[in-house]
Every structure is written in structure tokens, then in C-alpha cells.
């Protein structure tokens, strides 16, 4: 039913991506480990090399300034990019900018595209997506209390947000706020674009978090923050709908990159098992290590095939909400298992910062929480399977 053999065009894209990783990304990682990302001039040089190869912004259609190659190609490419936390930034596909660009392309006015989308796609306008609030469960955006009231041609925003990635450096933020408190739960909120530095927007702090490779998950307040009425993104009351449109592709894009993390960790484990000796033999000669290798390979291949299947369905414009939930919770746990085994095989070296495994391990644990906790996604899948089992013929279950 599915054939994920790369086409000649895809093979060319993957080969050029791999060459850029070898020639530019991996050599720049030392600066990333030390500073969070290469200095601005060096980062622009790396991005220019990607743009010259025509591999910039693989998540966007050509009309929006991207590659326009579809989700399966994006999945295959992200398996390579995910091997380094620096690569998405260099290839113009880093979160949260990528999701915000997709939102602006989906729902933005021509003016919003000129002011926000195009500079963002060019890599000149870092952005943030402000939805999560400390007072409410992050898994239920219908309970948000940040409000936006239309007053004299302006939206007046008041509320408290946190874990807003990139907010401290954002040129603009897309803010989820309640615009119709008495409406149905899924029609209460809207999305509004807020320029960084707008009076009434206070960046309280960057919250230190486990596995933070890029930094900047901010807590912020809106206190009578006024923005023009024209900054409404999409239609009033569409906030929840737009959030679902943004978060689904974002979740599977993260999984695509996790597969790259798994592959790199796995290859490091293989090399360690082949070359490290203990008690007169290599680690690979111990059965326990060989079992760890086999289990990790199974985790990677199953995660990869589930992801490619979901991407294939997305290219066919099928409903993949349940597929994405399945992929998200399964791959997040597989990621943690694979990195943990690789770290264990490395012993004390694995918990040092002489390899990326220590960072991968911290990020792997966080993966089971952000983009929706495991329990929520498992429940989505379980409910769906119970529902379809009521009507499905036995041979189709």
C-alpha cells in the first residue's frame, strides 16, 4: 500500500542535504555547544550556503518562499536535519518560526504577509507563539483566560503566558486570547499578532528548562497591551481551529527530527560497541549490548515507518489527527529508550558533555511533555480505536 522508496528528485535533495551537514553543520557544532548558536555573521554564512543549494524552508510551499516538496520529502529531509540541533536554524525550518510561518500563510492578510511572513521566511524576524498559561492545563486551550477586547480600533490584551519559546528575542508574537468569553468553548479565542516591544508586553524571565539547547522559554504578561484591530489573524473566534492547524504539523515535524537524533545516537552506540574493549573483548561481544542494539533498531524503524505513513496521508490531504497523536507519543518514548541505551553503552563518557548524548537525553525526556503529554495523545488514539471498532467489519479492524 505504501512505497517510501525515494524518487530521483528526493535522492538528490537528501544527498545535497547530507553534504551540507558534513561540510557546514557538524563543523559548526562546537560553537553551538558553547554559545547556543554560531555568531550572527557565521550563522548567516551557513544559511546562505543552504539557500544557494535551494534547500531553504523545506516546510513551506514555493509560493511562500519554501521548497514545496510535500510532507514525505520533508520527513526524509528532517531525518538528516534532526541529527544536529543546529541544522533547523540553518535550514530556515526551526520552531517556533516554522509553525508561525505556516499560520501566516494559511490565514494572514496580504499586509500581514508583507510585514511578518516574508521577513520571517527570510530569517530576519524571529517570532514566538504565545498560547500556554500557568493557570491552566496546557493540554486544553479552551480554558485560556488571557483576554483581548476590541476598543477604539485596537485590541487591548491582558493576561499571563509562560513557556513561550523565543519570546525574549521575538520581532513578533502570535498570541492566543479570548475575544468572545460567552461563545462556545472552541469559538472563544482568536489569534492576534503583537509586535515585540509593544507597550504593555512585559517579558518577565526566560524559564530554565531541562534539555534546552536554544534557550528562551519566556514567562510574560500582557497589561493593557494595545495593537491595531487589523492584527487579528484569521477570523474572530477561529483561534482554536488555527491552533489545531498549526500544532498537528508541528508535532510530526518534531518527530521527524527525533528520528535523526535516534539515528545519530544509534550510530554512536554501534561505533562504541565495535571499538570499546572491556574484560578482554569488545562491548559488542556482550549479549546485553547486542540486545540493546537490536531493540534500538526496532524502535527507530517502527517510529520511522509510522511517521512516513502519516506524512504520506498528509500529502493526500487525509485526516491524520489520530495518526499524529500515535506517532507523537510512540516516537517520544522510543527516542528516550534509544538515547538511554546509547548513553549506557558509552558509560561515563555518555554522561559527559564530550558527546551530544547528554544533551539528547535531557531533550528526550522533555519530548514526552511538550506538544501534548503522552497521556492526552494515548487517550486520543484509544478513543478513536474504540469508536471505529463499533462499525468496522472484523477483517478491517
ABEGO torsion letter per residue (X at the ends): XBBABBBAAAAAAAAAAAAAAAAAAAAAAAAAAAAGBBBAAAAAAAAAAAAAAGABGAABBAAAGBAGAEAAAAAAAAAAAAABAAAAAAAGABOAAAAAAAAAAAABBAAAAAAAAAAAAAGABBBBBBABBAABBAABAAABABBBBBBGGBBBBBEBBBGBBGAAABABBBBBBBABAABBAAAABBBBBBBBGBBGBBBABBBBBBGBAAEGBBBBBBBGBBBBAAABBEBBGAAAAAAAAAAAAAAAAAAAAAAAAAAAAAAAAAAAAAABBBGGBBAAABAAAAAAAAAAAAAAAAAAAAAAAAAAAAAAGBBAAAAAAAAAAAAAAAAAAAAAAAAAAAEAAAABAABAAAAAAAAAAAAAABGEBAAAAAAAAAAAAAAAAAABBAAAX
